Amino acid sequence: MHDPAHIDSAILGARPKAIAALLRYFRDLDSAEEAFQEACLRALQTWPHKGPPRNPTAWLIMVGRNAALDARRRTRCTEPLPDADALTDARDELTAERLDESHYGDDILRLLFVCGHPTLPATQQIALALRIVSGLTVEQIAKAFLVSPAAMEQRITRAKRAIADVGVEFDTPGAAERRTRLAAVSTMIYLIFNEGYGSTPDSAAAREALAAEAIRLGRLLLSLFPADPEVFGLLALMLLQHSRAPARFDAHGEIVLLDEQDRSRWNRALIDEGRLLLERAAVYRNPGPYQLQAAVAALHARAARSEETPWKEIDSLYQVLEALQPSPVVTLNRAVAVWKLHGSEAALAMIDPLRSELDAYFYLHGLRGTLLKELNRLDEARDALHRAIALANSAAEAKLIRRELDALSMA
């Protein structure tokens, strides 16, 4: 008997390419997923005894495709079938490789784009990608998003229906559309990462896999675009942010702010990899938003102590990012650097004009409360912190603000 863990790993690794190729053949997400599941069942019946084939991906594509075609013939399905000349026996792995290897890059990009289609709300994009590309079960995804499996199943079904209604093209994308698709896919992957990275101790067990899965998808995207500096930047940003995960909460599950984190607990391997990716991106001399954000994260990672943080360099990077991609959230982040460099008054002057746009944003009110407290404007600080606690996204965030309010009451 062959190692079950090795077999599971082979199937998981083959999933994106296999699902993507089957989507090209059948031009329907449900059909592609069903064909892949049937291939997986057959693999689990034969691979434990015979071992995985030399090319598990090609085997799964061929078995899934032929099984789906057989099912269509049995039900006398009238939908057009893929070109019969393209079919081959599943045992002919060399033929299967020749059929599909040249298409893999476009196939996976198409699959990622379908899941991250701009017509879908972000929550549906993430759910669909985790289900179709990553292979997480509906129960796993539901647990990560703190909803019932039935509600998550409906979310995924609505996403598939919307994709069908839009009538997504399945032809090989041209250069211009590839660029458009890349931006949409990058955004989707980063959304998945933030869902996982934003987990708190009460949800970490269910959501910690999301950040790791986003990093895996980032690596996959880099394999498709090995000369794109923004893809380097996206992966570097996720790795550098994820490196801090072990130090973000204390033993009681309370948030530890960046300045107070035990930096010896940061994952140096992830930091080193992220910085190397940034160096490779810099060769292209074409900085973009992901590279700039990753560069900020790298500067934080470089500081052995919070007192050594190069705030002037960070402020400069945020100024470039503001010019390149204006956003109230970018300005809010820059305000932290301005606070460290020029004091509370200067930072407050930057963020007060943002209140109309970010009134429902927890971090704006939390930062305002801290700055107002430093300026001894205690009543205003109290109001800002009460607004922040009302907007807290988790019990840990609420406890963080409660500590600030308790300290105010003693001032």
Rosetta blueprint (number, residue, H / E / L):
1 M L
2 H L
3 D L
4 P H
5 A H
6 H H
7 I H
8 D H
9 S H
10 A H
11 I H
12 L H
13 G H
14 A H
15 R H
16 P H
17 K H
18 A H
19 I H
20 A H
21 A H
22 L H
23 L H
24 R H
25 Y H
26 F H
27 R L
28 D L
29 L H
30 D H
31 S H
32 A H
33 E H
34 E H
35 A H
36 F H
37 Q H
38 E H
39 A H
40 C H
41 L H
42 R H
43 A H
44 L H
45 Q H
46 T H
47 W H
48 P H
49 H H
50 K H
51 G L
52 P L
53 P L
54 R L
55 N L
56 P H
57 T H
58 A H
59 W H
60 L H
61 I H
62 M H
63 V H
64 G H
65 R H
66 N H
67 A H
68 A H
69 L H
70 D H
71 A H
72 R H
73 R H
74 R H
75 T L
76 R L
77 C L
78 T L
79 E L
80 P L
81 L L
82 P L
83 D L
84 A H
85 D H
86 A H
87 L L
88 T L
89 D L
90 A L
91 R L
92 D L
93 E H
94 L H
95 T H
96 A H
97 E H
98 R H
99 L H
100 D H
101 E H
102 S H
103 H H
104 Y H
105 G H
106 D H
107 D H
108 I H
109 L H
110 R H
111 L H
112 L H
113 F H
114 V H
115 C H
116 G L
117 H L
118 P L
119 T L
120 L L
121 P L
122 A H
123 T H
124 Q H
125 Q H
126 I H
127 A H
128 L H
129 A H
130 L H
131 R H
132 I H
133 V L
134 S L
135 G L
136 L L
137 T L
138 V H
139 E H
140 Q H
141 I H
142 A H
143 K H
144 A H
145 F L
146 L L
147 V L
148 S L
149 P H
150 A H
151 A H
152 M H
153 E H
154 Q H
155 R H
156 I H
157 T H
158 R H
159 A H
160 K H
161 R H
162 A H
163 I H
164 A H
165 D H
166 V H
167 G L
168 V L
169 E L
170 F L
171 D L
172 T L
173 P L
174 G L
175 A H
176 A H
177 E H
178 R H
179 R H
180 T H
181 R H
182 L H
183 A H
184 A H
185 V H
186 S H
187 T H
188 M H
189 I H
190 Y H
191 L H
192 I H
193 F H
194 N H
195 E H
196 G H
197 Y H
198 G L
199 S L
200 T L
201 P L
202 D L
203 S L
204 A H
205 A H
206 A H
207 R H
208 E H
209 A H
210 L H
211 A H
212 A H
213 E H
214 A H
215 I H
216 R H
217 L H
218 G H
219 R H
220 L H
221 L H
222 L H
223 S H
224 L H
225 F L
226 P L
227 A L
228 D L
229 P H
230 E H
231 V H
232 F H
233 G H
234 L H
235 L H
236 A H
237 L H
238 M H
239 L H
240 L H
241 Q H
242 H H
243 S L
244 R L
245 A H
246 P H
247 A H
248 R L
249 F E
250 D L
251 A L
252 H L
253 G L
254 E L
255 I E
256 V L
257 L L
258 L H
259 D H
260 E H
261 Q L
262 D L
263 R H
264 S H
265 R H
266 W L
267 N L
268 R H
269 A H
270 L H
271 I H
272 D H
273 E H
274 G H
275 R H
276 L H
277 L H
278 L H
279 E H
280 R H
281 A H
282 A H
283 V L
284 Y L
285 R L
286 N L
287 P L
288 G L
289 P H
290 Y H
291 Q H
292 L H
293 Q H
294 A H
295 A H
296 V H
297 A H
298 A H
299 L H
300 H H
301 A H
302 R H
303 A L
304 A L
305 R L
306 S H
307 E H
308 E H
309 T L
310 P L
311 W H
312 K H
313 E H
314 I H
315 D H
316 S H
317 L H
318 Y H
319 Q H
320 V H
321 L H
322 E H
323 A H
324 L H
325 Q L
326 P L
327 S L
328 P H
329 V H
330 V H
331 T H
332 L H
333 N H
334 R H
335 A H
336 V H
337 A H
338 V H
339 W H
340 K H
341 L H
342 H H
343 G L
344 S H
345 E H
346 A H
347 A H
348 L H
349 A H
350 M H
351 I H
352 D H
353 P H
354 L H
355 R L
356 S L
357 E L
358 L L
359 D L
360 A L
361 Y L
362 F H
363 Y H
364 L H
365 H H
366 G H
367 L H
368 R H
369 G H
370 T H
371 L H
372 L H
373 K H
374 E H
375 L L
376 N L
377 R L
378 L H
379 D H
380 E H
381 A H
382 R H
383 D H
384 A H
385 L H
386 H H
387 R H
388 A H
389 I H
390 A H
391 L L
392 A L
393 N L
394 S L
395 A H
396 A H
397 E H
398 A H
399 K H
400 L H
401 I H
402 R H
403 R H
404 E H
405 L H
406 D H
407 A H
408 L H
409 S H
410 M L
411 A L
